[in-house]
């Protein structure tokens, strides 16, 4: 109910900003508030990214999106299937999500062009693991969309981010074949709050090709792993 009320409050404000042709802060504020409602208490470590940044982060849950949007005003690259999900697809579009067709090699050039076009206006976030993990093991990074940074647009930097939910990670991580609806309900039914640490590593200039960018970002995220 709190999520619905937050949406109903944010929509007319967003519409008013758009009517006045002003950049709307309300999608970002809505997503940040949703993160708070589900219990995430964000703790930011390191410097927030400027607009000309490609964020590469590990991926645990849809909560990651709420946190990165709320803290860094990020635009996301998401799987194309989400575009057709009722309400979810519409909310994604409000935040200027870039939809890509996973596994469609013929569409890669178009998708890379979409990412390049978005860079500079706001930070663009990619989850290069390509799926959610358990928060312990960092999966291999897929580098296809990193072609947007090879060659890099002027001034572009790469900023790796480590997302960690502390002791709540096992409860919140979306792993295995759990259906999305079931996972969402499980998270929403969880009581209490939890620390959500977003550790922003030092940004670096892209170079050496997309595979080198992926390897460097992965190494920096691994280095931010919390101590056992």
Buried (B, 14 or more C-beta within 10 A) or exposed (E): EEEEEBBEEBEEBBEEBEEEEEEBBBBBBBBBBBBBBBBBEBBBEBEEBBEBBBBBBBBBBBBBBBBBBBBBBBBBBBBBEBBEEEEBBEBBEBBBBBBBBBEEEEBBEEBBEBBBEBBBEBBBBBBBBBEBBBBEEBBEBBBBBBBBBBEBBEEBBBBBBBBBBEEBBEBBBBBEEEEEEEBBEEBEEBEEEBBBBBBBBEBBEBEEBBEBBBBBBBEBBEEBBEEE
